[in-house]
Amino acid sequence: MEQRVMGRLGRQVGVVGLGAWQLGADWGEVSEADALDTLHAAVDAGVTFIDTADVYGDGRSEKIIRRLIEERPGLTVATKMGRRVPQTPEAYTLGNFRAWTDRSRANLGVDRLDLVQLHCPPTSVFSDDEVFDALDTLVAEGRIAAYGVSVETCAEALTAIARPGVASVQIILNAFRLKPLDEVLPAAEKAGVGIIARVPLASGLLSGRYGPQTVFEEDDHRNFNRRGESFDVGETFSGVEYGVGLQAVDSLRALVPDGMTMAQFALRWILDQPGVSVVIPGARNPEQARANVAADCFPALPEAVHAAVRAVYDELIRPQVHHRW
């Protein structure tokens, strides 16, 4: 797999990683055995970067990953913190950071966390000097090797990139979210900040596997968060209305080269973007994990295809999302 340097983190990681939200909660039931099989399949296929969070299954995802890294040392594991408490700026204190990272260190079974990201905190947190002083303290104390942020909006990303200690920015980037290409990726590349592309398949819409009659499980956020009932609606189908998303996918199908799945096409599109360090598709089983990694085996898409993707975005998706995130 192609290796890229993760910005100020200074580590080389495979360009296709694994997002472990599915292995914790909110995507329907995934057994621990299936989760471990998926993790092993991903690593066997070349994945070296795994992204999780303390809130995924209230620590379940981190604990499952602990079993993996005990067997497969040398992986880079990023976790996130901050979403287990009410979302007020006052919660983002050094004392809480120490407690949250201590819990994640215990869950993952490590003395020092590779990368800790603020997990889409209130917007004002990104402008709070004391928050970033506290994060610097965690590094100095040896609790974490580096820190980054996970953001909802491009404005939040740009504020974070200006911080000298921020190693990475995790942002929604896919064929339904083109706004980061215009400002965020160039700014991050100039500053030496890594970009972690999340929600790359728009909650599965860009896999091309779903249709108007698809029914999602009751405990799947694609059922219970379509209007942002539980968290930012942009995390579910990238904020695109489901029917419009299906229409856009139908328009994109004609662009997919022979031998490539729709999901691999969507991932390859992201890998082609300058400044992307790693893309983190989720997977619920080994077959999905291996298929995601295979996107790196295909050559870059032609410029004409990239132009066509933007045309679909401009026609169908831009009116729904561009002004919001």
C-alpha positions in Angstrom: 0.0 0.0 0.0 1.1 3.5 -0.7 2.5 5.2 2.4 2.1 8.9 3.3 3.5 10.9 6.2 0.8 12.0 8.7 1.7 15.7 8.9 3.3 16.9 12.1 2.7 13.4 13.6 5.8 12.4 11.6 4.6 8.9 11.0 4.2 7.1 7.8 0.8 5.4 7.4 -0.9 3.4 4.7 -3.2 5.7 2.7 -6.3 3.4 3.4 -6.9 3.0 7.1 -9.9 1.7 9.1 -12.5 3.7 10.9 -13.7 1.7 13.9 -17.0 3.4 14.7 -18.9 0.4 13.2 -17.1 -1.9 15.6 -18.4 0.0 18.6 -22.0 1.1 18.1 -24.6 2.9 16.0 -24.3 0.7 12.9 -26.3 -2.3 14.0 -25.0 -5.2 15.9 -21.4 -6.4 15.2 -20.2 -9.2 17.4 -16.7 -9.0 19.1 -15.6 -12.0 17.0 -16.7 -10.3 13.8 -15.0 -7.1 14.8 -11.7 -8.8 15.5 -11.9 -10.7 12.2 -12.5 -7.4 10.4 -9.5 -5.8 12.2 -7.2 -8.7 11.3 -8.4 -8.7 7.7 -7.7 -5.0 7.4 -4.2 -5.3 8.9 -3.4 -8.3 6.8 -4.4 -6.3 3.7 -2.0 -3.5 4.6 -3.8 -1.1 7.0 -1.5 0.5 9.5 -3.8 3.3 10.8 -6.9 2.7 12.8 -9.2 5.5 14.1 -11.6 5.0 17.0 -13.1 7.1 19.9 -13.8 6.7 23.6 -17.5 7.1 22.8 -17.8 4.3 20.3 -19.8 1.7 22.3 -18.7 3.6 25.4 -15.1 2.2 25.0 -16.1 -1.1 23.4 -14.3 -0.2 20.1 -11.1 0.8 22.0 -11.1 -2.4 24.0 -11.5 -4.6 20.9 -8.6 -2.8 19.3 -6.5 -3.4 22.4 -6.8 -7.1 21.6 -5.5 -6.5 18.1 -2.5 -4.3 19.0 -1.4 -6.8 21.6 -1.0 -9.3 18.8 0.0 -6.8 16.0 2.4 -4.2 17.4 3.5 -1.2 15.3 0.1 0.1 14.2 -0.9 3.7 14.6 -4.1 4.0 16.6 -5.9 7.4 16.8 -8.7 7.9 19.3 -10.9 10.8 20.1 -12.3 12.4 23.3 -14.9 14.8 24.5 -18.3 13.3 23.4 -19.1 11.4 26.5 -20.1 14.5 28.4 -22.6 17.3 27.6 -21.2 19.5 24.9 -20.3 22.7 26.7 -17.0 24.5 26.2 -16.5 24.4 30.0 -16.0 20.6 29.8 -12.8 21.0 27.8 -10.3 21.3 30.7 -6.9 19.9 31.5 -8.4 17.8 34.4 -11.0 16.2 32.1 -8.4 15.7 29.4 -6.2 13.8 31.9 -9.2 11.7 33.0 -10.4 11.0 29.4 -7.0 10.0 28.1 -6.3 7.9 31.2 -9.5 5.9 30.4 -8.5 5.5 26.7 -5.0 4.4 27.7 -6.5 1.8 29.9 -9.0 0.7 27.3 -6.2 0.4 24.7 -3.6 -1.0 27.1 -0.9 1.5 26.2 1.1 4.0 28.3 1.0 6.7 25.6 -1.7 7.3 23.0 -0.4 7.8 19.4 -2.9 10.5 18.5 -5.8 12.0 20.4 -8.3 14.2 18.7 -10.9 16.5 20.1 -14.1 14.9 18.9 -16.1 17.6 17.1 -16.3 19.9 20.1 -18.3 23.1 20.3 -17.0 25.6 17.8 -15.7 28.1 20.4 -13.3 25.4 21.7 -11.1 25.8 18.6 -10.4 29.4 19.5 -9.6 28.7 23.2 -5.9 29.1 24.0 -6.3 27.2 27.3 -7.6 24.2 25.5 -4.5 23.9 23.4 -2.2 24.7 26.3 -3.8 21.7 28.1 -3.3 19.5 25.0 0.4 20.6 25.0 0.6 19.6 28.6 -0.7 16.1 27.8 2.2 15.7 25.3 4.7 17.0 27.9 3.4 14.6 30.5 3.8 11.6 28.1 0.1 10.7 28.1 -0.1 11.3 24.3 2.4 11.5 21.5 0.4 14.1 19.5 -3.0 15.7 19.2 -5.4 16.7 16.5 -9.0 17.7 16.0 -12.1 16.2 14.4 -14.3 18.9 12.9 -17.7 19.4 11.4 -17.0 22.6 9.4 -14.3 23.9 7.1 -14.1 27.1 9.3 -13.3 25.0 12.3 -10.7 23.1 10.4 -9.0 26.4 9.3 -9.0 27.7 12.9 -7.3 24.5 14.1 -4.8 24.4 11.3 -3.5 27.7 12.5 -2.5 26.2 15.8 1.2 25.2 15.8 0.7 22.0 17.9 -2.2 20.5 15.8 -0.9 17.4 14.1 -4.0 16.4 12.1 -7.5 17.4 11.1 -10.2 14.8 10.6 -12.9 16.1 8.3 -15.7 14.7 6.2 -14.4 14.4 2.7 -16.1 12.5 -0.1 -17.8 13.0 -3.5 -20.7 14.6 -1.6 -18.4 17.0 0.4 -16.2 19.0 -1.9 -15.9 22.2 0.1 -12.7 21.1 2.0 -10.9 20.8 -1.4 -11.1 24.6 -1.9 -9.5 25.8 1.3 -8.9 23.2 4.0 -6.6 20.8 2.1 -4.3 23.5 0.7 -4.0 25.2 4.1 -3.2 21.9 5.8 -0.6 20.9 3.2 1.1 24.3 3.6 1.1 24.0 7.4 2.2 20.4 7.5 -1.0 19.2 9.1 -2.2 15.7 8.3 -5.7 15.3 6.8 -7.8 12.3 7.9 -10.7 11.9 5.5 -13.7 10.5 7.3 -17.2 9.4 6.2 -15.7 8.6 2.8 -18.6 6.6 1.6 -21.3 9.0 2.9 -22.5 6.4 5.5 -22.6 3.8 2.7 -24.5 5.8 0.1 -21.5 6.0 -2.1 -21.1 2.2 -1.9 -24.0 2.0 -4.3 -25.5 -0.8 -2.3 -28.6 1.0 -1.1 -31.9 1.9 -2.7 -35.3 3.5 -1.9 -36.5 0.4 -0.2 -33.5 -0.2 2.1 -34.4 -0.5 5.7 -31.7 0.2 8.3 -31.7 -1.4 11.8 -33.3 0.5 14.7 -29.9 1.0 16.4 -28.3 2.3 13.1 -27.7 6.0 13.0 -28.8 5.9 9.4 -32.2 5.3 10.8 -32.3 7.4 14.0 -30.2 10.4 13.0 -31.4 11.4 9.6 -32.5 14.8 11.0 -29.7 15.2 13.5 -31.7 13.9 16.4 -28.6 12.5 18.2 -25.6 14.3 16.8 -24.7 16.5 13.8 -26.8 15.5 10.8 -23.7 15.9 8.6 -22.4 12.6 10.1 -25.3 10.7 8.5 -25.2 10.5 4.7 -22.9 13.5 4.9 -26.0 15.6 5.5 -27.5 14.8 2.1 -31.2 14.0 1.9 -31.4 10.2 1.2 -33.3 10.4 -2.0 -31.1 13.1 -3.5 -28.1 11.0 -2.5 -29.4 8.0 -4.4 -30.0 10.2 -7.4 -26.5 11.4 -7.3 -25.1 7.9 -7.0 -27.0 6.9 -10.1 -25.3 9.7 -11.9 -21.9 8.7 -10.7 -22.2 5.0 -11.7 -21.4 5.7 -15.3 -18.0 7.1 -14.2 -16.8 3.9 -12.5 -14.1 2.1 -14.5 -14.5 -1.6 -15.3 -13.3 -3.9 -12.5 -13.8 -1.3 -9.8 -16.7 -1.2 -7.4 -18.7 2.0 -6.6 -17.1 2.1 -3.1 -13.6 1.7 -4.5 -14.3 4.5 -7.0 -15.4 6.7 -4.1 -12.3 5.9 -2.1 -9.9 6.3 -5.1 -11.4 9.7 -5.7 -10.4 10.7 -2.2 -6.9 9.3 -2.5 -6.4 11.4 -5.6 -6.8 14.6 -3.6 -3.5 16.4 -2.8 -3.0 16.8 0.9 -5.0 13.7 2.1 -2.9 11.6 4.5 -5.3 8.7 5.1 -8.9 7.8 4.4 -10.7 5.8 7.0 -13.6 3.8 5.6 -15.4 1.7 8.1 -16.1 -2.0 7.7 -18.4 -4.5 9.3 -16.8 -7.7 8.0 -13.5 -8.9 6.5 -14.7 -8.7 3.0 -15.5 -5.1 3.2 -12.2 -4.3 4.8 -10.2 -6.1 2.1 -12.3 -4.4 -0.7 -11.7 -1.0 0.8 -7.9 -1.5 0.9 -8.0 -2.7 -2.8 -9.0 0.9 -3.8 -5.3 1.7 -3.5 -4.5 -0.8 -6.2 -6.2 1.2 -8.9 -4.5 4.1 -10.8 -5.6 7.7 -10.2 -8.8 8.6 -11.9 -8.6 10.8 -15.1 -9.1 14.5 -14.8 -12.3 14.2 -16.9 -13.8 11.9 -14.2 -12.9 14.3 -11.4 -14.6 17.1 -13.4 -17.7 15.0 -13.9 -17.8 14.2 -10.1 -17.8 18.0 -9.4 -20.5 18.5 -12.0 -22.8 16.0 -10.2 -22.0 17.7 -6.9 -22.7 21.2 -8.3 -26.1 20.1 -9.7 -27.5 17.9 -6.9 -25.4 18.1 -3.7 -24.0 21.6 -3.4 -27.4 23.2 -2.6 -27.9 20.9 0.4 -24.5 20.9 2.0 -22.0 23.5 0.8 -23.3 26.4 2.8 -23.7 24.4 6.0 -20.3 22.7 6.6 
